[in-house]
Amino acid sequence: MPLPTDIHLRRAEKELEIIFDDGSRFVLPAEYLRVESPSAEVQGHSPEQKQTVPGRRHVGIIGIEPVGNYAIRLTFDDLHDTGIYSWDYLYALGREQADRWQRYLSALASRGLSRDP
């Protein structure tokens, strides 16, 4: 699995840019990272338990903390900080961004929820 060579937090744009050693470059919005958090609070303990997190359109990232040599912990300005984003998971989020985002928007719509707070 590719490893990140650079990680840049773009606070004003509310984005995380990640460049991997295979040349892949992903710009991941904070909202996307928040609603796809790998935490048990969001993902549950099985695919059936995954939560659809509404109201995070304006969320930002206020901190990045390394976790060993395999991951980072992101702290969001809504104070969510329990997800550990492994390199593999961040790479998957980048490669699958369009599909995952569309599934999220569909889940919001089907539940009558909004991206707005």
N, C-alpha and C positions, 0 to 999 in steps of 0.2 A: 504494500500500500504506500502511496506517495506520502512524503513528509513535508510539512510547511517549511519554507525558507524565509518567509516574511509574513508578518501579521501587522496590519495597520488599522487602528481605530480612527475612523473619521467621525469625530463627535458631532460636528455641525450637520453633517449629512445623515447621521444616525446609521452608519454602515460600518461593517467590518470587512476589510479587504484581506484576502489570504492568497498567497502565492505558494504553490507546491513545487517540489523538485522535479516533477515531470513536465513543468511548464504551464500547468493549469493555473488559472487566476480566477477567483470568484469574489464578487462583491455582494455581501449578504446583508440585507437590511436588518436593523435591530428588531423590528416587528416580526419578521420571519424567524429570526433566531429565537425570539421569546416564545412564539406560539409553537415552535418545534423543539422546545427545550427537552433535553433527554431526561429531565427529572421525573421521578415517580409521580409527582403532583400532576404533571402534564401527560406523560406516557402511560401511567398506570403500571400494572404488573403483567398486562397482556394486551394485545392489539384491541380487544373489545373494550378495554377500560380507558383508552386514549380520550383525553378531554379536548374539547374545542374551546380555545381561550379567546373570548371576545374583548373588544375595547382596548386594543393595544396599538392602534394606529400611530400614536405619538411617542411610544416608548423609546427610550435611549439606553445606551450602555454607559455605565459610569465606572466600571472597573473590569480589568482582565487580570487573572491570576494564573500563573503556570501551575499545573498539577503534574508533578514528575516530569518525565520526558515524553508523555503520551497524550496530554490534553491541556485544556484551559477551563477555568471556571469564569463565567461571565456574571457580572452583577448589573442588573438593569435598574433604571430609576424608579421602577415600581417595587424595588427591593427584592425581587425574585433573584435568588443566587444559588439555588440547589442543583442546577444542572451542570454536569461535567461533560464538556464537549471534547470527545476524543478526536484525534486527527482523522481517523476513519469516518467518524460521524460528520465532521465538518466537510470532508471531501464528498461524502454522500449528499449532504445538504446542498452543496454547490452543484453537483452533477444532476441532481433531481429537483432543482429549485422550481422550474416551471410546473412540473407535475404536482409536486407537494403543495405549491402555492394555490394551484387551481383546486385541489382537493380541499384545502382549508377554506377557500372562498365558497365552495359548494356546501361544505359542512355548516358554515355560518348561515348561509341562505336557507338551508333546509331546517335549521333550528330557529329561524327568525332573529338571529343575532347580528351584531354590527361590529365593524372594525373600530368604530368611534367609541370613546369612553362614555 
